[in-house]
Amino acid sequence: NCFFEIENHDEIYILKYLFDYFNLEYYVIGNASKVLFKDYVVDKPIIYINHKFSELYYLCNNKYIISSGLLLNDLIMFLKDLNKGGFQSLFPIPATVGGMIVNNASDNKVCFSSFLEKVMVIDECNKIQILSYNDLCFSYRKSIFKEKKYIILYALIKVVDIRKELILNDIKKSIIYRNIN
């Protein structure tokens, strides 16, 4: 079977276009920390969007464009060094940004989607679209991505100013809480 490890958005676009053109079903997975496959061989190609597709760009006013393959932990640690954050309590979740968005990941303190402003996707017609927060239909552990066959490329987030010491303290507390529960 075919397994495609993605390194940039062009590869995602080309693969999706080809699979759709040849009418092939496929899976898109992120970090795959919570993915289980049945005992038989998977008979569809897999597009694996992981840390190799890690991009981060600063815009202005605490806004960043981040790629869907960026690991949440890497993002939090990068922002920590700039005294920026807000979602550091999500540190124990072993996910990519794309996975966080698709699953509307949260903990008992914060929801990652509350920091989202826009998401760039490849839609079902292989067109690139920019979706605003309101287009994403977030609810508990759900988003538009559970229903539509969109592939997330990038997200625009807005973070808050917060001291590095507070971020590290939140990370420690969330790791302890997660280990206990």
C-alpha positions as CSV (number, residue, x, y, z in Angstrom):
1,N,0.0,0.0,0.0
2,C,1.0,3.7,-0.3
3,F,2.1,5.8,2.5
4,F,3.0,9.5,1.7
5,E,4.8,11.5,4.4
6,I,4.3,15.1,3.6
7,E,6.9,17.8,3.8
8,N,5.1,20.8,2.3
9,H,1.7,22.1,1.1
10,D,2.5,21.4,-2.6
11,E,2.8,17.7,-1.9
12,I,-0.6,17.7,-0.1
13,Y,-2.3,19.5,-3.0
14,I,-0.7,17.3,-5.7
15,L,-1.6,14.0,-3.9
16,K,-5.2,15.1,-3.2
17,Y,-5.6,16.2,-6.8
18,L,-4.3,12.9,-8.2
19,F,-6.3,10.8,-5.8
20,D,-9.5,12.7,-6.7
21,Y,-8.7,12.6,-10.4
22,F,-8.3,8.9,-10.4
23,N,-11.3,8.5,-8.0
24,L,-9.2,6.9,-5.3
25,E,-10.3,7.0,-1.7
26,Y,-7.6,7.9,0.8
27,Y,-6.9,8.7,4.5
28,V,-5.4,11.8,5.9
29,I,-3.8,11.5,9.3
30,G,-1.7,13.7,11.5
31,N,0.7,12.7,14.2
32,A,-1.3,9.4,14.4
33,S,-0.9,9.2,18.2
34,K,-4.5,8.0,18.5
35,V,-4.9,6.2,15.2
36,L,-5.7,2.5,15.2
37,F,-6.1,0.3,12.2
38,K,-7.8,-3.1,12.1
39,D,-5.6,-6.2,11.8
40,Y,-6.0,-6.4,8.0
41,V,-4.0,-4.3,5.6
42,V,-5.3,-0.8,4.9
43,D,-6.3,-0.8,1.3
44,K,-6.3,3.0,0.8
45,P,-3.3,5.4,0.3
46,I,-2.5,7.4,3.5
47,I,-1.4,11.1,3.4
48,Y,0.6,11.5,6.6
49,I,0.9,15.1,7.7
50,N,3.3,15.3,10.5
51,H,6.2,17.4,12.0
52,K,8.0,17.4,8.6
53,F,5.4,20.0,7.5
54,S,6.3,22.5,10.2
55,E,6.1,26.1,9.4
56,L,5.5,29.1,11.6
57,Y,5.3,32.8,10.5
58,Y,4.9,35.8,12.6
59,L,2.5,38.4,11.2
60,C,1.8,41.2,13.7
61,N,-0.2,41.9,16.9
62,N,0.5,38.4,18.3
63,K,-0.8,36.7,15.2
64,Y,1.0,33.7,13.7
65,I,0.4,31.5,10.6
66,I,1.2,27.9,11.4
67,S,1.2,24.8,9.3
68,S,-1.1,21.8,10.0
69,G,1.8,19.5,10.6
70,L,3.4,21.6,13.3
71,L,3.5,19.7,16.6
72,L,1.5,21.4,19.4
73,N,4.4,20.9,21.8
74,D,6.9,22.5,19.5
75,L,4.5,25.5,19.0
76,I,4.0,25.9,22.7
77,M,7.7,25.8,23.5
78,F,8.5,28.2,20.7
79,L,5.9,30.7,21.9
80,K,7.1,30.2,25.5
81,D,10.5,31.7,24.6
82,L,8.7,34.8,23.3
83,N,6.5,35.1,26.4
84,K,3.5,34.3,24.3
85,G,0.9,31.6,24.7
86,G,-2.6,30.9,26.1
87,F,-3.1,27.3,25.3
88,Q,0.0,25.8,27.1
89,S,-2.2,23.6,29.3
90,L,-2.8,21.5,26.2
91,F,0.9,20.6,26.2
92,P,0.4,16.9,27.1
93,I,-1.7,16.3,24.0
94,P,0.5,14.6,21.4
95,A,-1.0,16.2,18.4
96,T,-0.3,18.3,15.3
97,V,-2.0,21.7,14.8
98,G,-4.3,20.1,12.1
99,G,-5.3,17.3,14.5
100,M,-6.1,19.9,17.2
101,I,-8.4,21.7,14.8
102,V,-10.1,18.7,13.4
103,N,-10.9,17.3,16.8
104,N,-11.5,20.7,18.5
105,A,-9.1,19.6,21.2
106,S,-9.4,21.1,24.7
107,D,-8.8,20.3,28.3
108,N,-10.6,21.5,31.4
109,K,-9.1,25.0,31.0
110,V,-8.9,26.0,27.4
111,C,-10.0,25.1,23.9
112,F,-7.4,25.4,21.1
113,S,-10.0,26.6,18.7
114,S,-10.6,29.7,20.8
115,F,-7.2,31.0,19.5
116,L,-8.1,30.4,15.8
117,E,-9.0,33.2,13.5
118,K,-8.9,31.5,10.1
119,V,-7.9,28.2,8.5
120,M,-6.6,27.6,5.0
121,V,-7.8,24.3,3.5
122,I,-8.0,22.4,0.3
123,D,-11.7,21.8,-0.3
124,E,-13.6,18.9,-1.9
125,C,-13.1,20.5,-5.3
126,N,-9.4,20.9,-4.9
127,K,-9.7,24.6,-4.4
128,I,-7.9,26.5,-1.7
129,Q,-10.2,28.3,0.7
130,I,-9.8,30.5,3.7
131,L,-12.4,29.6,6.4
132,S,-13.1,32.0,9.2
133,Y,-13.7,30.8,12.8
134,N,-17.5,30.9,12.3
135,D,-17.3,28.6,9.2
136,L,-15.6,25.9,11.2
137,C,-18.8,24.8,13.2
138,F,-17.0,23.9,16.4
139,S,-18.7,22.0,19.2
140,Y,-17.5,19.5,21.7
141,R,-14.8,17.4,20.0
142,K,-16.3,18.3,16.6
143,S,-15.7,20.6,13.6
144,I,-16.6,20.9,10.0
145,F,-13.7,18.7,9.2
146,K,-15.4,15.6,10.6
147,E,-18.1,16.0,7.9
148,K,-16.3,17.6,4.9
149,K,-13.3,16.2,3.1
150,Y,-11.2,19.3,3.6
151,I,-7.5,19.1,4.3
152,I,-6.1,21.7,6.6
153,L,-2.9,23.5,5.3
154,Y,-2.5,26.4,7.6
155,A,-4.1,28.2,10.5
156,L,-4.0,31.8,11.7
157,I,-3.9,32.0,15.4
158,K,-3.8,34.9,17.9
159,V,-1.9,34.3,21.1
160,V,-1.7,36.3,24.3
161,D,1.3,37.8,26.2
162,I,2.2,35.7,29.2
163,R,5.4,35.3,31.2
164,K,7.6,32.3,30.5
165,E,7.4,31.3,34.1
166,L,3.6,31.1,34.1
167,I,3.7,29.1,30.9
168,L,6.2,26.6,32.4
169,N,4.0,26.4,35.6
170,D,0.9,25.7,33.5
171,I,2.7,23.0,31.5
172,K,3.9,21.3,34.7
173,K,0.4,21.4,36.3
174,S,-1.2,20.0,33.1
175,I,1.3,17.1,32.9
176,I,0.7,16.2,36.5
177,Y,-3.1,16.4,36.1
178,R,-3.0,14.3,32.9
179,N,-0.8,11.6,34.6
180,I,-3.2,11.4,37.6
181,N,-6.4,11.3,35.5
